[in-house]
Amino acid sequence: MVRPQRPQQQGAMLRELAIVHQLMTTRLNRALRPLGLTMTHTSLLLHLTGHPDGCTIGEIADAMEVNQPAVSKTVKTLADRGAVSVHLDPADARRRTVRLTPDGGALIGQAMQAMHPEATLGLADLDDERLATLIDLLRTVRIRLDGARTQA
């Protein structure tokens, strides 16, 4: 049963999440600029860190919920920098597997260092317990949304 207050609470959460997302994305993109990266580049690289055998363009597009041409453009930029390698499937030349290179791994480390001051600023008022709770809550929402992908 939906309590009368629930829609207002969810609306307030969505408003806060949208504002935090915009503010944090702007700040993180600014912090990443000296590295020649954006949050889009960083998100793709971070996704690949969890897939040592690589991912296809389609798998990345599905995971990031963007279209394949957008992923291909980002992959090309990162491949030109040596951060990822692209391998054609011998059985199907249309299928490309993208893997993180050692240079890409080092770039992720640099990106995380560049973003750290902004994360520290944004999370400064949260003690360790509240930060752990926030991480747990966000993980719960992410898992729910990840599980609902196939239903959409």
Secondary structure, 3 states (H helix, E strand, C coil): CCCCCHHHHHHHHHHHHHHHHHHHHHHHHHHHHHHCCCHHHHHHHHHHHCCCCCEEHHHHHHHHCCCHHHHHHHHHHHHHCCCEEEEEECCEEEEEEEEECHHHHHHHHHHHHHHHHHHHHHHCCCCHHHHHHHHHHHHHHHHHHHHCHHHC
